[in-house]
Amino acid sequence: MNWDFRYELERWGPEANSAQTVSVEHAREYCRRVARMHYENFPVVTFWLPRELHQHFFNVYAFCRWSDDLSDEVEGAERSLALLKWW
């Protein structure tokens, strides 16, 4: 399964159900999934990286992936800028 940004934006974006609560572990798993599933996949985490840093790299990648997709995958510059401001 590949990263489907439109689905993710609908599920987690500003128009999503704001009553959702997410545990820290769920957020970490989400970041791992984002890092491993994107169609432009490259090894975000390699065996050269100390194990204790893996999750941090997944977190940074997920943040950057969302930032990039909010600017590239949204139709209309105004909508994109509004979403980046929300982000």
C-alpha positions in Angstrom: 0.0 0.0 0.0 1.3 3.4 -0.9 0.9 6.8 0.8 -2.4 8.3 -0.2 -2.2 11.9 0.8 -5.8 12.8 -0.1 -7.0 10.1 2.3 -4.6 11.2 5.0 -5.7 14.9 4.6 -9.3 13.9 4.8 -8.7 11.8 7.9 -6.3 14.0 9.8 -6.6 17.5 8.2 -8.3 20.6 9.6 -11.7 19.5 8.4 -11.4 16.1 10.0 -13.3 15.1 13.2 -11.5 17.2 15.7 -12.6 15.0 18.6 -10.0 12.4 17.6 -7.4 11.7 20.3 -4.2 9.9 19.4 -1.9 8.2 21.8 1.8 8.8 21.6 2.4 5.2 20.5 -0.2 5.6 17.8 1.5 8.8 16.6 4.9 7.0 16.5 3.4 4.1 14.5 1.8 6.5 12.1 5.2 8.2 11.5 6.9 4.8 10.9 4.1 3.9 8.4 4.4 7.2 6.6 8.2 6.8 6.3 7.9 3.3 5.0 5.0 3.6 2.7 5.5 6.7 0.5 5.8 6.1 -3.2 9.1 8.1 -3.3 10.4 5.6 -0.7 14.0 5.7 0.1 15.6 4.3 3.3 14.9 6.9 5.8 16.4 4.7 8.5 19.3 2.4 7.7 21.1 -0.1 9.8 24.0 2.4 10.1 21.8 4.6 12.2 21.8 3.8 16.0 18.5 2.0 16.9 17.6 4.7 19.5 17.5 7.3 16.7 15.2 5.4 14.3 11.9 6.8 15.7 13.2 10.4 15.6 14.1 10.0 12.0 10.6 8.6 11.2 9.0 11.5 13.0 11.0 14.1 11.1 10.3 12.4 7.8 6.6 12.3 8.5 6.6 16.0 9.3 8.5 16.8 6.2 6.3 14.5 4.0 3.2 16.3 5.2 4.7 19.7 4.7 5.8 18.8 1.1 2.5 17.3 0.2 0.5 20.2 1.6 2.5 22.4 -0.9 2.6 20.0 -3.9 -0.5 17.8 -3.7 -3.2 20.3 -3.0 -5.1 22.0 -5.8 -4.8 25.8 -5.7 -2.2 28.0 -4.2 -4.6 29.6 -1.7 -5.8 26.3 -0.4 -2.2 25.1 -0.1 -1.1 28.2 1.8 -4.1 27.9 4.1 -3.2 24.3 4.9 0.4 25.1 5.4 -0.6 27.8 7.8 -2.8 25.2 9.7 0.1 22.8 9.7 
